[in-house]
Amino acid sequence: MSRSVNRRRARYTAVALAAGALVLSACSSGGGGGGGGKQSAGPGEDKNVSSNYSLGNKDDSTGPAPQPAGAKKGGTVTVLQRDAFHHLDPGQIYYGDMLINQLLYNRSLTGYKIDEKGHVKVVGDLATDTGTSSDGGKTWKFTLKDGLKWQDGSPITAQDVRWGIERLYASFETDGPQYIQQWLSGEGTSYRKALPDGPYNGKHLPSSVLDTPDDKTVIFHFQKPHADAPFATAMPNVGAIKADKDTKQKYDNAPFADGPYKVGDYKVGKSLTFVRNENWDPRTDPLRNQFVDKFEISFGHQFTDSTRRLLADQGADKNGMSWTNAVAPEMVEKVLNDSSTKSRRFIELQPYLDVINFNMDRLKDIRVRKALAYAMPSGQIIQQIGGATAGQLATNLLSPSVDGYQPSDPFGKKAKPNGDPEKARALLKEAGKEGQEIVYAYANTDVQQKVSVVITQALERAGFKVQKKEIDSNVWENSIGEAKNKFDIYRTGWGADWPVASTVIEPLYDGRTISDGASNYAHLNDSSVNSEIDRISAIPDVKKAAPEWMKLADKILTDDVPAVPTYANLQFALWGSGLGGVKYHPVYGYADPTSVFVK
């Protein structure tokens, strides 16, 4: 609930890249529900999975992790990835592919325990539970489990956790989440002033900020209450780093493991192999298994290549999968019509939601914004980005994957998914704005060029005149991020960092964050919304706060109309018939490798 937006933009950037180049293949980042080797609820249905999320207790946090039926040890899994990983350093990880990858070798204070039905519990990972709060939610205490070891067999201590957190203050740690640092030491990048060189010169945060009174205890003293701290401590950078193995920037190529696997061989940009970490103790880990001997990851596989190979199901590819490659759009029907794939595929909802923003600095008449909302052809947009396996119709400002979601539909998108031009025309006439010119900006990717055609046609049917502005995708994010940009409407995608709506509503609609590079793309600044954000943020129970966030999301959409939702992203995954234990990770939005085994 920090008001900084810079690192939150990393989650936006991931989906912006997806929507520009990948969503055509149903690829994005985020979370949903369901999983296993079963075909999940069909695309286009509401998947209200808010009840799927809960906080676990100490028993839930105790290992070993549940074993899927038929699981056995041994074998090698082949992993086909399109994009090479930018980082292995847990402190630098924020994108979906790397979030999934780090589950094999990195552990956080807390984590997400996912059952075969897709239900998610936040539980202790390195910690014995999800933490104990005091001081109105500003102080959080975590106790480390017994038996935690590094890959060299040495014990993991609270001082290792402190080192892991304090190194996030160093200037080279730029790409990972900044929640914990900001909660401890200040908003924006001001937190770095508290420890500008990290712990590398022998300095540490004072115990009044971060305390490790003994080898087993970590205590955070946040500046404000944070009821969702157990979610924030599940981020990959809130864990332990062994000081004498910390190679700073070089840690990206050789992280020291505390998970079930460790790096065996890494050829940067080409391949990565994980082998067993023999000093990992399953009795301490409620999230991960260690069935496979080796994971062999190779990069440079386009979606068509990985889909073709996994569909053919021959040789090493029989034991193949991908962390994030989706089924290629041109092969969707072939995969769906192949009965042999039914037990080795899923189509799952991710927490990434696409919207068309309305620049409220330029579009000041709410009737014009409502007309745009009614006119927007969400169903046709979905067809352009890949159809029913790529996106699910969105009807409000929260993804159905976020806790507290309710399927409200103030603009009647279910009844008229391709828009309501008559309603839009009536609103324009009422406003005296018939023929209103709209400056529509979009990225010059193949997908968004196709989307621009259907949006332009729909708006013209509704009585608007449209001036199209095609923007180089390399500068797209900066262009729409300018607070004084000259555009009226433009799309963005956003994913919750964890399934609590505070990570959506506040960064996108808090008027106090408006600035160049900020995430309030619509430039909404409603004092009543700002006050509600503060009120709900102070609620000490995330479950009680969840429906309040939903009410606020609906208030924003109906009373302010800063944007119109279009679709929630879906992930269509396929793997080889020789694998078992593949399930969906509802928070990260991709296939979860932690229980995979070779049959």
C-alpha positions in Angstrom: 0.0 0.0 0.0 3.0 2.2 -0.5 2.3 5.2 -2.7 5.4 4.8 -4.7 4.6 3.5 -8.2 8.0 2.9 -9.7 8.4 -0.7 -8.8 4.7 -1.4 -9.3 5.3 -0.3 -12.8 7.4 -3.5 -13.3 4.2 -5.5 -13.0 2.6 -3.1 -15.5 5.5 -3.4 -17.8 5.3 -7.1 -17.9 1.7 -7.1 -19.0 2.3 -4.1 -21.3 4.8 -6.3 -23.2 2.4 -9.1 -23.1 -0.5 -7.2 -24.5 1.8 -5.6 -27.1 3.4 -8.8 -28.3 2.4 -11.8 -26.2 -1.3 -11.6 -25.4 -2.0 -12.9 -28.8 -0.6 -16.1 -27.4 -2.5 -15.8 -24.1 0.6 -14.9 -22.3 0.8 -12.6 -19.3 1.6 -12.5 -15.6 -0.6 -12.9 -12.6 -2.9 -15.4 -10.8 -6.3 -17.1 -10.9 -7.7 -20.3 -9.6 -8.0 -24.0 -10.4 -5.2 -26.1 -11.9 -3.9 -29.6 -12.0 -4.0 -31.6 -15.1 -7.7 -31.0 -15.5 -9.5 -28.7 -18.0 -10.7 -25.8 -15.9 -13.8 -23.7 -16.3 -14.2 -22.5 -19.8 -13.0 -19.2 -21.1 -15.6 -16.4 -20.9 -17.1 -17.5 -17.6 -16.9 -15.5 -14.4 -14.3 -17.2 -12.2 -15.0 -15.6 -8.8 -12.1 -17.1 -6.8 -12.1 -14.7 -4.0 -12.9 -17.5 -1.6 -9.8 -19.3 -2.7 -7.5 -17.1 -0.7 -6.9 -17.4 3.0 -4.2 -17.1 5.7 -2.9 -20.4 7.0 -1.8 -21.3 10.5 1.3 -23.0 11.9 0.1 -26.5 11.0 -0.4 -25.3 7.4 3.2 -24.0 7.4 4.7 -27.3 8.4 6.4 -29.5 5.8 6.6 -31.7 4.0 4.5 -30.5 1.1 1.6 -32.7 0.0 2.5 -35.2 -2.7 0.4 -35.6 -5.9 -0.9 -39.0 -6.6 1.5 -41.3 -8.4 4.5 -39.1 -7.6 8.0 -40.7 -7.8 11.6 -39.6 -7.8 14.0 -39.3 -10.7 14.2 -38.1 -14.3 14.8 -34.9 -16.1 12.3 -32.2 -17.1 12.9 -30.2 -20.2 11.7 -26.6 -20.0 11.1 -24.6 -23.2 11.2 -20.9 -22.7 11.1 -18.1 -25.3 12.8 -15.4 -23.2 16.0 -15.6 -21.3 15.8 -14.6 -17.6 17.0 -11.1 -16.8 17.7 -12.1 -13.2 18.3 -15.0 -10.8 19.1 -12.7 -7.9 15.8 -12.9 -5.8 16.2 -9.2 -5.0 15.8 -8.3 -8.7 12.9 -10.6 -9.6 9.4 -9.2 -10.5 8.3 -10.7 -13.8 6.2 -13.9 -14.1 8.8 -16.2 -15.7 11.4 -15.4 -13.0 8.8 -15.5 -10.2 8.1 -19.1 -11.3 11.7 -20.0 -11.8 12.8 -18.8 -8.3 10.4 -21.2 -6.6 12.9 -24.0 -7.3 15.9 -22.4 -5.5 14.7 -19.5 -3.4 12.6 -19.3 -0.2 10.8 -16.3 1.3 9.6 -15.7 4.8 6.1 -16.7 3.7 4.7 -18.3 0.5 1.6 -19.6 -1.3 0.4 -23.1 -0.6 -1.8 -24.3 -3.4 -4.0 -27.4 -3.3 -5.2 -29.5 -6.3 -8.3 -27.4 -6.6 -6.4 -24.1 -6.8 -7.2 -22.9 -3.3 -4.4 -20.7 -2.0 -3.2 -20.3 1.6 -0.5 -17.9 2.6 1.7 -19.9 5.0 5.1 -19.7 6.6 7.9 -20.7 4.3 11.2 -19.9 6.1 9.0 -18.7 9.0 6.9 -20.9 11.3 3.7 -19.1 10.3 2.4 -15.9 8.6 3.7 -13.6 11.3 2.3 -12.0 14.4 1.4 -8.3 14.4 1.2 -5.7 17.1 1.2 -2.0 17.5 -1.9 -1.7 15.4 -0.3 -3.7 12.5 2.9 -1.6 12.3 5.1 -4.3 14.0 5.4 -7.8 12.6 7.3 -10.6 14.1 8.5 -13.8 12.3 10.2 -16.8 13.8 12.4 -19.0 11.6 11.9 -22.8 11.5 14.3 -25.3 12.9 16.4 -27.2 10.4 16.7 -24.6 7.7 20.0 -25.0 5.7 21.8 -23.4 2.8 23.1 -25.6 0.0 26.4 -26.0 1.8 24.7 -27.3 4.9 25.2 -24.3 7.0 22.2 -23.0 9.0 20.0 -20.2 7.8 19.7 -17.5 10.5 17.7 -14.4 11.2 20.9 -12.4 10.4 20.8 -13.9 6.9 17.3 -12.6 6.5 18.4 -9.2 7.7 21.2 -9.2 5.1 18.8 -10.2 2.4 16.6 -7.3 3.2 19.3 -4.7 3.8 21.0 -5.4 0.5 17.8 -4.3 -1.2 18.8 -0.7 -0.2 21.9 -0.9 -2.4 21.9 1.1 -5.6 22.3 -1.9 -7.9 19.0 -3.5 -6.6 16.7 -1.7 -9.0 14.2 -4.2 -10.5 12.5 -6.0 -7.6 9.6 -5.1 -5.4 10.1 -2.2 -3.0 7.2 -2.7 -0.6 9.1 -3.8 2.5 11.9 -1.3 2.1 9.4 1.5 1.7 7.2 0.4 4.5 10.3 0.3 6.7 12.2 3.4 5.6 10.0 5.8 3.4 8.1 6.2 0.2 9.4 6.4 -3.3 13.2 5.9 -3.5 13.8 7.9 -0.3 14.2 4.6 1.6 17.7 4.2 0.1 18.9 7.1 2.3 18.4 4.9 5.3 21.2 2.5 4.1 22.6 3.9 0.9 25.3 1.2 0.5 23.2 -1.7 1.8 25.0 -3.7 4.5 28.3 -3.9 2.6 30.2 -1.4 4.6 29.3 -2.9 8.0 26.3 -0.6 8.6 22.8 -1.9 9.4 19.3 -0.6 9.9 18.6 0.3 13.5 16.8 -2.3 15.6 13.9 0.2 15.8 13.3 -0.5 12.1 14.5 -4.1 11.5 15.4 -6.2 14.5 17.0 -9.6 14.8 17.4 -10.1 18.5 18.4 -13.7 18.1 19.1 -16.3 15.4 15.5 -17.2 14.9 13.6 -13.9 15.2 13.0 -11.2 12.6 10.9 -8.1 13.6 9.8 -5.4 11.2 8.8 -2.0 12.5 6.8 -0.4 9.7 6.0 3.3 9.6 2.3 2.6 9.1 0.0 -0.4 9.7 0.1 -3.1 6.9 -2.5 -5.8 7.3 -1.2 -7.5 4.1 2.3 -7.9 5.4 2.0 -11.8 5.1 1.5 -11.3 1.4 4.4 -8.8 1.0 6.8 -11.2 2.8 6.0 -13.8 0.2 7.7 -11.7 -2.5 10.9 -13.4 -3.7 13.2 -10.6 -2.2 12.0 -11.0 1.4 14.1 -14.0 2.3 17.7 -14.9 3.3 21.0 -14.2 1.6 24.2 -15.6 3.0 26.6 -12.7 3.4 29.8 -14.5 2.5 28.2 -15.7 -0.7 26.7 -12.4 -1.7 28.6 -11.3 -4.9 26.4 -8.2 -5.4 25.7 -7.8 -9.2 27.3 -11.2 -9.9 24.7 -12.9 -7.7 22.4 -12.8 -10.7 24.4 -15.6 -12.2 25.1 -17.7 -9.2 22.5 -17.5 -6.4 23.1 -19.5 -3.3 20.2 -21.9 -2.8 18.0 -22.6 0.1 15.2 -24.3 -1.9 15.1 -27.9 -3.2 17.3 -27.2 -6.2 20.5 -25.3 -6.9 22.1 -24.0 -10.1 24.1 -26.8 -11.8 25.1 -25.0 -15.0 24.2 -21.6 -16.4 25.0 -20.3 -19.8 23.5 -16.8 -19.7 21.0 -16.3 -22.4 21.2 -19.9 -23.6 20.4 -22.5 -21.0 20.0 -23.1 -17.2 20.2 -26.4 -15.4 18.9 -27.0 -11.9 20.1 -30.0 -9.9 19.1 -31.3 -6.5 20.1 -29.4 -3.4 20.9 -32.3 -1.0 20.9 -30.0 2.1 17.2 -29.0 1.6 15.0 -30.6 4.2 11.5 -31.3 3.1 10.3 -31.3 6.7 10.8 -27.6 6.7 9.0 -26.8 3.4 5.2 -26.9 3.0 5.3 -25.6 -0.6 7.8 -27.6 -2.6 8.7 -31.2 -3.4 11.9 -32.6 -4.9 10.9 -35.4 -7.2 12.9 -34.5 -10.3 16.7 -35.1 -10.6 17.2 -32.2 -13.0 15.4 -29.3 -14.7 17.0 -28.4 -18.1 15.8 -25.0 -19.3 16.6 -23.7 -22.7 15.8 -20.3 -24.2 14.9 -19.0 -27.6 11.8 -21.2 -28.2 9.0 -19.2 -29.9 5.4 -20.2 -28.9 4.9 -22.0 -32.2 8.0 -24.1 -31.6 7.2 -25.0 -28.0 3.6 -25.8 -28.8 4.6 -28.0 -31.8 7.1 -29.9 -29.8 4.8 -30.4 -26.7 1.9 -31.4 -28.9 4.0 -34.0 -30.8 5.0 -35.4 -27.4 8.1 -37.3 -28.6 11.5 -38.0 -27.1 12.7 -35.6 -24.4 9.7 -33.4 -25.1 7.4 -36.1 -23.6 8.9 -34.9 -20.3 8.7 -31.2 -21.4 6.9 -28.1 -20.2 7.3 -24.4 -20.1 7.1 -21.9 -17.3 5.4 -19.2 -19.3 5.2 -20.1 -23.1 1.5 -20.3 -24.0 -0.1 -22.3 -26.7 0.5 -20.5 -30.0 -2.7 -18.8 -31.3 -2.6 -20.6 -34.7 -2.4 -23.9 -32.9 -5.2 -23.4 -30.3 -7.9 -25.3 -32.2 -5.5 -28.1 -33.0 -4.6 -28.5 -29.3 -8.2 -28.2 -28.1 -9.4 -30.8 -30.6 -6.7 -33.3 -29.7 -8.2 -35.5 -27.0 -4.7 -36.7 -25.9 -4.1 -33.2 -24.5 -7.1 -33.0 -22.1 -5.1 -34.2 -19.1 -2.0 -32.1 -19.9 -3.3 -28.6 -20.5 -5.1 -25.8 -18.6 -6.7 -22.5 -19.5 -6.6 -20.3 -16.4 -7.5 -16.8 -15.4 -4.6 -14.4 -14.5 -4.9 -11.3 -12.3 -3.9 -9.0 -15.2 -6.7 -6.8 -16.3 -6.7 -4.7 -19.4 -8.5 -1.3 -19.5 -8.9 1.6 -21.8 -8.0 4.7 -19.7 -9.7 8.1 -20.2 -7.4 11.1 -19.7 -9.6 13.0 -17.2 -7.5 16.1 -17.6 -8.7 16.3 -21.2 -12.1 14.5 -21.0 -13.7 16.5 -18.3 -17.4 15.7 -19.0 -18.4 12.5 -17.3 -21.1 11.9 -20.0 -18.4 11.8 -22.6 -16.5 9.3 -20.6 -19.6 7.2 -20.0 -20.3 7.3 -23.7 -16.8 6.0 -24.4 -17.4 3.2 -21.8 -20.6 2.1 -23.4 -19.2 2.2 -26.9 -16.0 0.2 -26.2 -16.2 -3.1 -28.1 -14.6 -5.4 -25.5 -15.7 -8.6 -27.2 -14.2 -7.6 -30.5 -11.0 -6.6 -28.7 -10.7 -10.0 -27.2 -11.0 -11.6 -30.7 -8.1 -9.4 -31.9 -5.8 -10.5 -29.0 -6.4 -14.2 -29.5 -10.0 -15.0 -28.7 -11.5 -17.0 -25.9 -8.2 -18.7 -24.8 -6.5 -15.3 -24.5 -8.9 -13.1 -22.7 -12.1 -13.2 -20.6 -14.6 -10.3 -20.8 -14.1 -7.8 -17.9 -17.0 -6.0 -16.4 -15.4 -3.9 -13.6 -12.0 -2.6 -12.4 -10.9 -5.7 -10.5 -9.8 -9.0 -11.9 -11.9 -11.9 -10.7 -8.7 -13.4 -9.3 -8.5 -10.6 -6.6 -9.9 -11.3 -3.2 -13.2 -9.7 -2.7 -14.1 -9.5 -6.4 -17.8 -9.4 -7.2 -19.1 -9.6 -10.8 -20.7 -6.2 -11.1 -21.4 -4.9 -14.6 -22.3 -1.2 -14.6 -21.9 -0.7 -18.3 -23.8 -3.8 -19.4 -20.8 -5.5 -21.0 -22.2 -9.0 -20.6 -25.4 -8.1 -22.5 -23.6 -6.1 -25.1 -19.9 -7.1 -25.2 -19.3 -5.3 -28.5 -20.6 -2.0 -27.2 -23.9 -0.1 -27.1 -23.6 2.7 -29.7 -27.2 3.9 -29.2 -26.6 4.5 -25.5 -23.3 6.2 -26.3 -24.9 8.5 -28.9 -27.7 9.5 -26.4 -25.1 10.5 -23.8 -23.2 12.5 -26.4 -26.3 14.3 -27.5 -27.2 15.0 -23.8 -23.8 16.5 -23.3 -24.0 18.5 -26.5 -20.8 16.8 -27.7 -21.9 14.9 -30.8 -19.0 14.5 -33.1 -16.5 14.9 -30.2 -13.0 14.2 -31.4 -11.0 11.6 -29.5 -7.2 11.3 -29.7 -6.6 7.6 -29.4 -3.0 6.5 -28.7 -1.9 2.9 -29.2 1.4 1.0 -29.5 2.6 0.0 -33.0 2.5 -3.7 -32.4 0.7 -6.1 -34.7 -1.9 -6.8 -32.0 -2.6 -3.3 -31.0 -2.8 -2.2 -34.6 -5.6 -4.7 -35.1 -7.3 -3.6 -31.9 -7.1 0.0 -33.0 -9.3 -0.8 -36.0 -12.2 -2.3 -34.0 -12.0 0.4 -31.4 -12.0 3.2 -34.0 -15.0 1.7 -35.9 -16.9 1.3 -32.6 -16.3 4.8 -31.5 -17.3 6.2 -34.9 -20.6 4.2 -34.8 -21.2 5.9 -31.4 -20.8 9.3 -32.8 -17.2 10.1 -32.1 -14.5 11.3 -34.4 -11.3 9.5 -33.8 -7.8 10.8 -34.4 -5.4 7.8 -34.2 -1.9 8.2 -32.8 0.4 5.3 -33.3 3.2 5.2 -30.8 6.5 3.4 -31.1 6.2 0.4 -28.7 9.8 1.2 -27.4 8.6 4.5 -26.0 5.0 3.6 -25.3 5.2 3.3 -21.6 7.0 6.7 -21.2 4.6 8.4 -23.6 1.4 7.4 -21.7 3.2 7.9 -18.4 3.6 11.6 -19.0 1.2 13.4 -16.7 0.6 16.1 -19.4 0.3 13.7 -22.4 -1.8 14.9 -25.3 -3.9 11.7 -25.6 -7.6 11.1 -24.7 -7.7 7.3 -24.5 -5.0 4.6 -24.2 -4.8 1.0 -22.9 -2.9 -0.3 -20.0 -2.7 -3.6 -18.2 -2.2 -4.1 -14.5 -1.6 -7.1 -12.3 -2.0 -7.4 -8.5 1.3 -8.1 -6.8 -0.7 -10.3 -4.5 -4.5 -11.1 -4.5 -5.5 -8.0 -2.4 -7.1 -5.1 -4.2 -4.8 -2.6 -2.4 -2.2 -3.4 -5.0 -4.6 -2.3 -7.7 -6.8 0.5 -6.5 -4.2 2.6 -4.7 -1.5 2.7 -7.4 -4.0 3.3 -10.3 -6.6 5.6 -8.7 -5.0 7.6 -5.8 -4.9 11.2 -7.0 -2.0 12.0 -4.8 0.3 9.9 -7.0 -0.2 11.8 -10.2 3.2 12.6 -11.7 5.4 11.7 -14.7 5.9 8.0 -14.6 3.2 7.3 -12.1 0.6 4.6 -12.5 -2.6 6.8 -12.2 -2.9 6.7 -16.0 -6.4 8.3 -16.0 -5.2 11.2 -13.7 -8.2 10.6 -11.4 -8.0 12.9 -8.4 -11.2 12.5 -6.4 -10.8 13.5 -2.7 -13.5 11.1 -1.7 -11.6 8.3 -3.4 -8.4 9.3 -1.8 -10.0 9.3 1.7 -11.5 5.9 1.1 -8.1 4.5 0.1 -6.7 5.7 3.4 -9.7 4.3 5.4 -9.6 0.9 3.8 -5.8 0.7 4.0 -6.1 1.1 7.8 -8.4 -1.9 8.2 -6.3 -4.4 10.1 -7.9 -7.5 8.5 -7.4 -8.1 4.8 -10.5 -10.2 4.6 -12.6 -7.5 6.0 -11.0 -5.0 3.8 -11.6 -7.0 0.6 -15.3 -6.2 0.1 -14.5 -2.5 0.9 -12.0 -2.4 -2.0 -14.7 -3.9 -4.3 -17.2 -1.2 -3.3 -14.6 1.5 -3.9 -13.7 0.0 -7.3 -17.4 0.1 -8.3 -17.7 3.7 -6.9 -14.7 4.8 -9.0 -16.1 3.1 -12.2 -19.6 4.5 -11.9 -19.1 7.9 -10.3 -15.8 8.9 -11.9 -15.5 6.6 -15.0 -11.7 7.0 -15.4 -11.5 3.9 -17.6 -13.4 1.1 -19.0 -12.3 -2.5 -18.4 -12.0 -4.7 -21.5 -10.6 -8.2 -20.6 -8.8 -10.3 -18.0 -5.8 -12.2 -19.3 -5.9 -16.0 -19.6 -3.0 -18.5 -19.8 -3.3 -21.6 -22.0 -0.6 -24.0 -21.1 0.4 -27.4 -22.5 3.0 -30.0 -21.3 4.2 -33.5 -22.2 2.4 -36.7 -21.3 5.4 -38.0 -19.3 4.9 -35.4 -16.6 2.6 -35.5 -13.6 2.0 -33.0 -10.8 1.8 -29.9 -13.0 -0.6 -27.4 -11.5 -1.4 -23.7 -11.9 0.1 -21.1 -9.7 -2.9 -18.7 -9.1 -0.8 -15.8 -7.8 2.0 -15.9 -10.4 -0.2 -16.9 -13.3 1.7 -19.8 -14.8 2.5 -23.5 -14.4 3.8 -24.3 -11.0 6.9 -26.6 -11.1 7.1 -27.4 -7.3 5.3 -30.7 -7.5 6.2 -31.8 -11.0 7.5 -35.4 -11.4 8.4 -37.7 -14.3 6.0 -40.6 -14.5 
